[in-house]
Amino acid sequence: MRALCLALIVPLVLAAPAQAVQPDEILPNAALEQRARQISGGLRCLVCQNQSIDDSDAPLARDLRVLVRERLVAGDSDTAVRDFVVARYGDFVLLSPPLNWRTVLLWAAPFLILATSLAYIGRRTRRMREPIVAAAPLSEDERNRLDALMRRDEPG
């Protein structure tokens, strides 16, 4: 009896994320539906942000799933559908964004900030370690002028 319960519960638990796709969204053509699932599995839900539109129950995710299927039925290629969605929502809609200068900068920024901070701290530390250079001794003329100024400021 336990084995039967496990056999029924395990598939339900594993299939839970796939329940976001509603029956009325599923295409009758199995090949198109498979392509739609592949595309929507790589698109981020803009509401949930950590789920694909296939896994999300958000209304926007549903709209995007329907949009993907409409574009496929219209005859668009997988790349054309993906490009269409990216043109509307930007690279953020992709769960795996492409490697370009923006994403490289995003990943490199913390290291650049760290390197700049370490360079600044190193330069400041080096300046603090430099010996203080004593001023050159006063010439005889400078000493006489200083003595005269000090005598003038003495009381009485």
Buried (B, 14 or more C-beta within 10 A) or exposed (E): EEEEEEEEEEEEEEEEEEEBBEEEBBBEEEEBBEBBBEBBEBBBBBEBEEBBBBBBBBEBBBEBBBBBBEBBEEEBEBEEBBEBBBEEBEEEBBBEBEEEEEEEEEEEEEEEEEEEEEEEEEEEEEEEEEEEEEEEEEEEEEEEEEEEEEEEEEEE
